[in-house]
Amino acid sequence: LQSNGCGPGFAEENRSSEEQATIKITGESYLASPSLPDFCGCNPGWSSAFYGAECFDSEVHSYLKNLGKQKSSESQNIDAKKVELEQLLMMETKNYRKTIKFYQKLLQKERRSKGPETKSMLPKLRGQLQEMKSKVQFLELVKKYVQAKQWGVESYVLPTVIHSGKADTMDMAPMDESSLLLYYNTEKHQCNNQNGVRVLQAGTPLGLMAYLYSRNAFLEGYVQQFLYTFRYFCTQEEFLQFLLDRISSTLSSASLDPSTSLTKICNRSFYILQAWIEDCYSVDFATNTVLLDTLKEFISSKVASLNGYGERLLSLLEDASAKKSGSADLCSGVGKCEEESEDGRKTLHSLCKKLSEDVSRKNFYWKLSKGMGPIAQYQREWLHTGSAVLPKPCCSSFTKESSVSLARADEVGPVLLMECSVQQLCWQLTLLQQEVFNKCHPVHFLNSRALGVKDKCVAVPKAVSAETVSLKVCNLFLSKCIQDQYLLQLLKNADSISTWVAAEIVTCHTTKRQVSLLSKFLLIAKCCYEQRNFATAMQILAGLENLIVRQLPAWKILPAKVAEIMEELKAVEVFLKSDSLCLMEGDRFKTLPTIPSAHVLAMHVQQLETGGFTMTNGAHKWTKLRNIAKVVSQVHAFQENPYTYAPDFKLQSYLRQRITRFKDADISALAADNCANFHQIPAEKHSRKIQDTLRKMKATFQ
């Protein structure tokens, strides 16, 4: 078994003990009644939005087709296949977890004894771990494929989906699919045997919501793309009401024949609702108490008696609320899971990062300057240790209070920056950046113009005030749609780091210190982008490109090899701006941690948002929305691969305090108080000018 390379974060998915309890392999007994579907981990994942139909390749199709044939001579139905698949997945995951624990013990033993036998076993065990990881990922992908095929209806039934939510359908005019959705035909698709495939091109808001119930909506990646972009054409309240109306009108039929359209509509409604909660709770429900209360009231009054599924939904909301408030890992899913299973997965995820990180990191050097090798050798005491896989405390921003007082940080000053190695500072700045980045969501990067985010290269005329500019900004979301403004906090933190970099340099009292600090920041930025922390690298570049900093005399005596790094950073910036998906090319992003530049990503999304969202007939362009969803999905893709550096909390506290101190600093005012920031006139020339002035003064009195 091999992974197809587009797994939607399998290590982060949760499988509740409640779901596992429903699996019984006794004779011909299958899953529980169809009125309680196995809705666990409904979120399709970023890969569904990014790859679309290509997420499930031919290997997945053939594996599911052949699953169980050897036992019952092709008579096994889909429920039996699901049972067997779940059994295989549980076995492989259990073996995987055991192997990880054995690897950890062997690693600790090797550090203590350094015996030759242990050293020879570790590489073999790493290979086994990679192989087992591929098996688990592939089985998870097959499971995701089985879930995606459930409860969908054919396209001609979509008008029924709309009618099923209306209280009085007698007065409604018959509705045709062509009035709701617009398709275009393509050539034969690689994942099926059809001669042609209809691809959704545009649709009315009602039609786009109805298409969620299409048989191929999950397989095409439509559901995840919709969850990212629906705010352009409907509010959260309208979408929730659409789902609740379908559940209300079909709930009484859910316990009947599972093959009927009403049962499929009911179950798909629950599936979409849970996927919405799992993926977008932080941006939709956590910021809108009215929306959350409406959902809770509906579940308590209408769904609580549905074989316990109402309680599972309420529990899901409680878990999501707890994780939003910081009581659990923000990057994990919101489904319930067993404590041992979750710990095993986190450890597994970190270990798999360490297995491939050392090799892959060496392949990402920008060879723009001759003779520029690696920045520094990795110190043995800073290598990945067991502490690297421990959960790190999350901080709301760089301005959060820390154990080191601000006065103490001022006493130390920039001395600690000079004493710490480039690698130490790079790692800790990366961990600080990761804390902020992990809290953002793909939706945060949408409609950023309405928040006042603009390209830094475009200068606003002085005659035009900021208030006038904000009034002219077009809000692409519906007026009643509530938008989370976390992107502004993300960009503010980025500006704080840039200002801090510039302030640290201009407050150095000697040119020699300025040269040392300039070199240190350039090397840190180089180290950051080589390890794919493009956010911090671009923030340092912005600080170095400050107008005051660029005019410092220290640049003239900077070593040539170090000065060339500035050109490398500019080349990286051009690379990042060249293509919205440049960081998603190849397979490196799947194995290496990555933090993109938030501002660059927001600009790419703004470029995609340029132009009309509707056609002449009023239908919304789904092709445009799909492209936007594909670009923002990389946020979740990068969050799946965290950095596993060992945190230095003292150094992090010091950095936070220095950044906080200078975040709102006036660089020109700071530079004016320091004579090292000005070009000095030679002493002989200066004394000659004084003598000439004295002569002129004497001449006036004679």
PyMOL commands that set and color helices and strands:
alter all, ss='L'
color gray80, all
select helices_A, chain A and resi 10-12+17-21+46-55+58-66+69-72+78-113+116-149+155-164+177-179+205-213+222-232+236-253+261-285+289-303+309-324+339-361+380-382+386-389+406-412+415-419+422-437+442-445+448-451+466-472+486-506+511-530+534-544+547-550+553-557+560-578+582-584+588-591+598-609+622-632+634-639+649-662+667-672+675-677+683-701
alter helices_A, ss='H'
color red, helices_A
select strands_A, chain A and resi 181-186+197-203+620-621
alter strands_A, ss='S'
color yellow, strands_A
deselect
rebuild
show_as cartoon
